């Protein structure tokens, strides 16, 4: 049975709201694979339910869950908000990253060939690497990079009474699956997707992940800690050679 605790809310929260549903299709392949279908519905009283859609007879679906009041409203607000620019998105994401955490180098880390500088020098180089706009530059570079064996795809279809469906798609490898692309219908191909305008909507990614269950490893990229760990590892490796590794890679 569905838990009743989320239903114990104030009369204000029980105000009539417009029914709304969000259909999420998520596929990922790389070192493994994931294929999931979710339907999140909000009724006229704000009660929001998440249901897993399972086609395979040998797969046991998760028990339907009630989501907190306001989860769908936050998603709707993010959907209606204007997209950010790419630069504003980079600045926002950089502001969420913990410089102190990224500067915590492991003195036991080794490389082949051996490190070219002492651990104290590595620490000093790492501090310089993140000084000024250094962190923003690394986040921006992340959104320009590509890597193999990683193929995510998410389609989000938003349905509201009396309004056309809104269809958002992401095949992005990057943090928070940014950027999103908006297409006219679910009947799209790669040509249509390639021609669709990019939309930098970090708030939408945040609100969408609040609607989906936590714990799926291949969705960790939605958490800002995923990017933080990637950048921290890059800095640690570059620090072993006091930054010459980054220069050699760029060349």
C-alpha positions in Angstrom: 0.0 0.0 0.0 1.1 3.5 -0.6 2.3 5.4 2.5 -0.2 7.9 3.8 2.3 10.2 5.5 2.9 12.5 2.5 -0.9 13.1 2.5 -0.8 14.8 5.8 -0.5 18.4 4.5 -1.9 21.8 5.2 -5.1 23.0 3.6 -3.0 25.4 1.4 -1.2 22.4 -0.1 -4.5 20.8 -0.8 -5.6 23.7 -3.1 -6.8 22.5 -6.4 -4.0 22.2 -9.0 -4.0 21.4 -12.7 -3.5 17.7 -13.3 -0.2 16.9 -15.0 1.8 13.9 -16.0 5.4 13.4 -16.9 6.5 10.3 -18.9 10.2 9.6 -18.7 12.1 7.2 -21.0 15.7 6.6 -20.0 18.2 4.3 -21.7 21.9 4.1 -21.2 24.6 1.8 -22.5 28.3 1.7 -21.7 29.9 -0.7 -19.2 26.5 -2.2 -18.8 23.0 -1.0 -19.8 19.8 0.5 -18.3 16.3 0.8 -19.7 13.6 2.4 -17.6 10.2 3.9 -18.1 8.5 6.1 -15.5 5.1 7.9 -15.3 4.7 10.7 -12.7 1.2 12.0 -12.3 -0.3 14.9 -10.2 -4.0 15.0 -9.6 -6.2 18.0 -9.0 -5.4 17.9 -5.3 -1.6 17.9 -5.8 -1.2 14.2 -5.0 1.8 13.0 -7.1 2.4 9.4 -7.8 5.4 7.7 -9.5 4.8 4.5 -11.3 7.3 2.3 -13.1 6.2 0.9 -16.5 7.6 -2.6 -17.2 7.1 -4.4 -20.5 9.3 -7.4 -19.8 7.4 -10.2 -18.1 10.4 -11.3 -16.1 11.0 -7.8 -14.5 9.4 -7.0 -11.2 8.3 -3.3 -11.2 8.8 -1.1 -8.2 5.9 -0.5 -6.0 4.2 2.8 -6.9 5.2 5.7 -4.7 3.8 8.9 -3.5 6.1 11.9 -3.9 6.3 14.9 -1.7 3.9 17.8 -2.3 5.5 20.4 -4.4 7.8 18.0 -6.4 5.7 18.4 -9.5 5.2 22.1 -9.0 9.0 22.6 -8.8 9.3 20.7 -12.0 6.6 22.8 -13.6 8.2 26.0 -12.5 11.6 24.9 -13.9 9.8 24.0 -17.2 8.3 27.4 -17.5 11.4 29.4 -16.6 13.6 30.8 -19.3 16.7 28.8 -20.2 20.1 30.1 -19.1 23.0 30.9 -21.4 25.8 28.4 -21.7 28.1 30.7 -19.8 25.6 31.4 -17.0 25.2 27.6 -16.7 28.9 27.1 -16.4 29.1 29.8 -13.7 26.2 28.2 -11.8 27.6 24.7 -11.8 31.1 26.0 -10.9 29.5 27.8 -7.9 28.2 24.5 -6.6 31.5 22.7 -6.7 33.6 22.5 -3.6 37.1 23.9 -4.3 38.4 22.7 -0.9 37.3 19.1 -1.7 38.8 19.3 -5.2 42.1 20.4 -3.7 42.3 17.5 -1.3 45.1 15.6 -3.0 46.1 12.0 -2.1 49.8 11.9 -1.1 49.8 8.2 -1.9 48.8 8.8 -5.5 51.5 7.5 -8.0 52.0 7.7 -11.7 54.1 6.2 -14.5 56.5 7.8 -15.1 56.9 9.0 -11.5 55.7 12.4 -10.4 57.9 15.2 -11.5 57.4 17.3 -8.4 57.0 17.0 -4.6 53.7 16.7 -2.9 54.0 20.2 -1.6 54.6 21.4 -5.2 51.6 19.4 -6.4 49.4 21.1 -3.8 50.6 24.5 -4.7 50.0 23.8 -8.4 46.5 22.6 -7.7 45.7 25.8 -5.8 46.9 27.9 -8.7 44.9 25.7 -11.2 41.6 26.6 -9.5 42.5 30.2 -8.7 40.6 33.0 -10.5 38.4 31.6 -13.3 40.3 28.3 -13.3 37.3 26.3 -12.1 34.9 27.9 -14.6 37.4 27.1 -17.4 37.5 23.5 -16.4 33.7 23.2 -16.2 33.5 24.9 -19.7 36.0 22.4 -21.0 34.0 19.5 -19.6 31.0 20.6 -21.8 33.3 20.6 -24.8 34.7 17.1 -24.3 33.6 13.7 -25.5 34.2 10.1 -24.4 33.4 6.7 -25.7 31.5 3.8 -24.1 28.9 6.2 -22.7 25.5 6.6 -24.4 22.7 8.1 -22.3 19.3 9.0 -23.7 16.4 10.5 -21.9 13.0 11.7 -23.3 10.6 13.6 -21.1 7.0 14.1 -22.3 4.9 16.6 -20.3 1.1 16.3 -20.6 -1.3 18.9 -19.3 -5.1 19.2 -20.0 -5.9 21.6 -22.8 -2.3 22.2 -23.8 0.0 20.6 -26.4 2.6 18.1 -25.1 6.0 19.3 -24.3 8.8 17.0 -25.4 12.4 17.4 -24.1 15.2 15.2 -25.1 18.8 14.7 -23.9 21.5 12.5 -25.2 24.2 14.4 -23.4 27.2 12.8 -21.7 27.7 15.9 -19.6 26.9 16.9 -16.1 23.1 17.1 -15.3 22.5 15.7 -18.9 22.8 19.3 -20.1 21.9 20.7 -22.5 18.3 19.7 -23.2 16.6 19.9 -26.6 13.0 20.6 -27.2 11.3 18.9 -30.2 7.7 19.1 -31.5 6.7 15.5 -30.9 7.9 12.1 -29.7 8.2 11.2 -33.4 11.7 12.5 -33.9 14.9 11.2 -35.5 18.5 12.1 -35.2 18.2 14.6 -38.0 15.4 16.4 -36.1 17.3 16.2 -32.8 20.5 17.6 -34.4 18.6 20.6 -35.6 16.8 21.3 -32.4 18.0 24.3 -30.3 20.0 23.6 -27.1 18.4 24.6 -23.9 20.6 25.1 -20.8 18.2 24.3 -18.0 20.0 23.1 -14.8 16.9 23.8 -12.7 14.9 21.5 -14.9 17.5 18.7 -14.4 17.4 19.2 -10.7 13.6 19.1 -10.6 13.4 16.1 -12.9 15.7 14.1 -10.7 13.6 14.9 -7.7 10.8 13.1 -9.5 12.8 10.0 -10.3 14.1 7.4 -7.8 17.5 7.8 -6.3 20.3 5.2 -6.5 20.6 4.4 -10.2 24.3 4.4 -10.9 24.1 5.5 -14.5 22.1 8.6 -13.4 24.8 9.8 -11.1 25.8 12.4 -13.6 22.7 14.3 -12.5 24.4 14.8 -9.1 26.9 17.7 -9.1 29.2 15.4 -7.1 29.7 13.4 -10.3 31.4 16.3 -12.1 33.2 17.3 -9.0 34.8 13.9 -8.7 35.7 13.9 -12.4 37.4 17.3 -12.2 39.1 16.4 -8.9 40.6 13.2 -10.5 41.8 15.3 -13.5 43.5 17.9 -11.1 45.1 15.1 -9.1 46.6 13.5 -12.2 47.8 16.8 -13.6 49.3 17.8 -10.3 51.6 14.7 -10.3 53.4 16.5 -13.1 52.8 20.0 -12.0 50.4 20.7 -14.8 52.6 19.5 -17.7 50.2 16.6 -18.3 47.4 19.0 -19.1 49.6 21.0 -21.5 50.8 17.8 -23.3 47.3 16.6 -23.7 46.2 19.9 -25.2 49.1 19.8 -27.6 
